[in-house]
Amino acid sequence: MNIQIIVGSVREGRTAIKVANWVQNTISSYNYSTIQTEIVDLKEWDLPFFAGANPPLTGIYDQPKQQEWAAQIAKGDAFIFISPEYNHGY
């Protein structure tokens, strides 16, 4: 099983990447041989705003970055989203 940990914040000084690393280390510490984890950091992806002619549900992507993102997400069996925290709240 491939668990993708998606970091949803792209700001400088963000805490989300620290939380993602903690989650990955905690899951790894259980030593399950059938579970792999991968951090998917939105800051590294630089995804464009969606402007395609077809909705994402169709799987028809006209931008290369969208195609790369779809391939990345397709590798995951499960997802953990680390959402940003702003103004000390969730």
C-alpha positions as CSV (number, residue, x, y, z in Angstrom):
1,M,0.0,0.0,0.0
2,N,1.3,3.4,-1.0
3,I,0.2,6.2,1.3
4,Q,0.8,9.7,-0.1
5,I,1.1,12.5,2.5
6,I,0.1,15.7,0.7
7,V,1.5,18.9,2.2
8,G,-1.1,21.6,1.4
9,S,0.9,24.7,2.4
10,V,3.4,26.5,0.2
11,R,4.3,29.3,2.5
12,E,7.8,30.1,3.9
13,G,8.2,29.0,7.5
14,R,5.2,26.6,7.2
15,T,4.6,24.0,9.9
16,A,2.8,21.5,7.5
17,I,6.1,20.0,6.2
18,K,7.2,19.3,9.8
19,V,3.9,17.6,10.5
20,A,4.2,15.6,7.2
21,N,7.7,14.4,8.2
22,W,6.4,13.4,11.7
23,V,3.5,11.4,10.1
24,Q,5.9,9.7,7.7
25,N,8.4,8.8,10.5
26,T,5.6,7.6,12.7
27,I,4.1,5.3,10.1
28,S,7.6,4.0,9.2
29,S,8.3,3.2,12.9
30,Y,5.6,0.5,12.8
31,N,7.7,-1.5,10.4
32,Y,4.9,-2.7,8.2
33,S,6.4,-4.4,5.2
34,T,3.4,-3.7,3.0
35,I,3.2,0.1,3.6
36,Q,5.2,2.7,1.8
37,T,4.8,6.4,2.4
38,E,5.7,9.3,0.2
39,I,5.5,13.0,0.9
40,V,4.0,15.0,-2.0
41,D,4.8,18.7,-1.4
42,L,2.6,21.1,-3.3
43,K,5.4,23.7,-2.9
44,E,7.6,21.5,-5.2
45,W,4.8,21.0,-7.8
46,D,3.9,24.6,-8.7
47,L,0.6,23.5,-10.1
48,P,-1.3,26.0,-12.3
49,F,-4.8,27.1,-11.6
50,F,-7.2,24.8,-13.3
51,A,-8.1,26.3,-16.7
52,G,-8.7,23.2,-18.7
53,A,-11.6,22.7,-21.0
54,N,-12.6,19.4,-19.4
55,P,-13.3,18.9,-15.7
56,P,-10.7,16.8,-13.8
57,L,-13.2,14.0,-13.3
58,T,-12.9,13.2,-17.0
59,G,-9.2,12.5,-16.8
60,I,-8.6,14.6,-19.9
61,Y,-5.8,17.0,-19.1
62,D,-4.5,19.5,-21.7
63,Q,-1.6,20.8,-19.6
64,P,1.6,18.8,-19.1
65,K,1.8,19.7,-15.4
66,Q,-1.8,18.4,-14.9
67,Q,-0.8,15.1,-16.6
68,E,2.2,14.7,-14.3
69,W,0.1,15.5,-11.2
70,A,-2.5,12.9,-12.3
71,A,0.2,10.3,-12.7
72,Q,1.6,11.1,-9.3
73,I,-1.7,10.8,-7.6
74,A,-2.6,7.6,-9.4
75,K,0.3,5.9,-7.6
76,G,-1.4,6.4,-4.2
77,D,-3.7,3.9,-2.5
78,A,-4.4,6.2,0.4
79,F,-3.9,9.8,1.1
80,I,-3.2,12.0,4.2
81,F,-3.7,15.7,3.7
82,I,-1.8,18.1,5.9
83,S,-3.8,21.3,5.5
84,P,-2.4,24.7,6.3
85,E,-3.1,26.5,9.6
86,Y,-3.7,30.2,9.4
87,N,-4.4,32.6,12.2
88,H,-3.8,29.9,14.8
89,G,-6.9,27.9,13.8
90,Y,-7.9,25.1,11.5
